[in-house]
Amino acid sequence: QSALTQPASVSGSPGQPITISCTGTSGDVGAYNFVSWYQQHPGKTPKLIIYEVTNRPSGVSNRFSGSKSGNTASLTISGLQAEDEADYYCNSYTSSNNWVFGGGTKLTVL
Amino acid sequence: EVQLVESGGDLVQPGESLRLSCSASGFTFTDYAIHWVRQAPGKGLEYVSSINDNGGRTHYAASVKGRFTISRDDSQNTVYLQMSSLRPDDTSVYFCVKDRRGTYSFESWGQGTPVTVSS
């Protein structure tokens, strides 16, 4: 199972929106609405921020939103804040009955 | 409060075996699937293995299938990852993760235990 494709890095200024894409195949992202997103700050454990494509766990800022079209999922952060600077990973359940992560995207807040 | 505490990580030589443990508390253990996810130094997250709530179904990444075995002991609220024929590219921090029930996502993460495979 190949990793999902994410841009290696994205950047934005405080207050701006950014979007991180996550491209898979018809056997993973395109097959199920089981796409999730994780935020990982340096030296910390990952944190679930989006599940089932669009849902936010309790306590996650509504500045984070998710969507999907075909084989590509996206994470949008509106109104960037300095604390959003982190690595972001997408994940999908697959038709092989396991899971696959994206390679990760480093978000820099300028 | 959900707690997942991994243990068993060590420095081993290529070809050797190692068993990781994940001790869980703060939730009804038998209601949840448990996963292992790893992260090599400076690299991204990689899915490793899962076991469902009753232990009847297990899943593995292609990279570890046939070498790793996941199991659970509900009397001890513990999940194990038996790793054999270890290779240098298995070197990672191994995280134990609690499922977000019914959503196929990884809700609660342990702090991880480091495994180094080197001669």
Contacts between the chains, C-beta under 8 A, distances in Angstrom:
chain1	res1	chain2	res2	distance
A	1	B	61	7.1
A	1	B	62	5.9
A	3	B	44	7.6
A	32	B	104	7.4
A	34	B	103	7.1
A	34	B	104	3.8
A	34	B	105	7.2
A	36	B	103	7.5
A	36	B	104	7.5
A	36	B	105	3.8
A	36	B	106	7.0
A	38	B	45	7.1
A	38	B	106	7.2
A	40	B	45	7.8
A	45	B	95	6.7
A	45	B	109	4.3
A	45	B	110	7.4
A	45	B	111	6.3
A	45	B	112	6.9
A	46	B	37	7.9
A	46	B	45	6.5
A	46	B	95	7.7
A	46	B	106	7.4
A	46	B	109	5.7
A	47	B	109	7.7
A	48	B	100	6.7
A	48	B	105	5.9
A	48	B	106	6.2
A	48	B	107	5.4
A	51	B	100	5.8
A	51	B	103	4.7
A	51	B	104	8.0
A	51	B	105	3.9
A	51	B	107	8.0
A	52	B	103	5.3
A	52	B	104	7.8
A	52	B	105	7.2
A	55	B	103	7.6
A	57	B	100	7.5
A	57	B	107	7.3
A	87	B	44	7.8
A	89	B	44	6.3
A	89	B	45	5.2
A	91	B	45	7.7
A	91	B	47	7.4
A	91	B	105	7.2
A	91	B	106	7.2
A	93	B	104	4.2
A	96	B	62	7.9
A	97	B	59	5.5
A	98	B	47	6.3
A	98	B	50	7.2
A	98	B	59	4.6
A	98	B	60	6.7
A	98	B	61	6.0
A	99	B	35	7.6
A	99	B	47	4.3
A	99	B	50	7.4
A	99	B	59	7.8
A	99	B	104	7.2
A	100	B	47	6.2
A	101	B	37	7.8
A	101	B	44	6.3
A	101	B	45	4.6
A	101	B	46	6.3
A	101	B	47	6.0
A	102	B	44	7.5
A	103	B	44	5.2
A	104	B	44	4.0
A	104	B	45	7.1
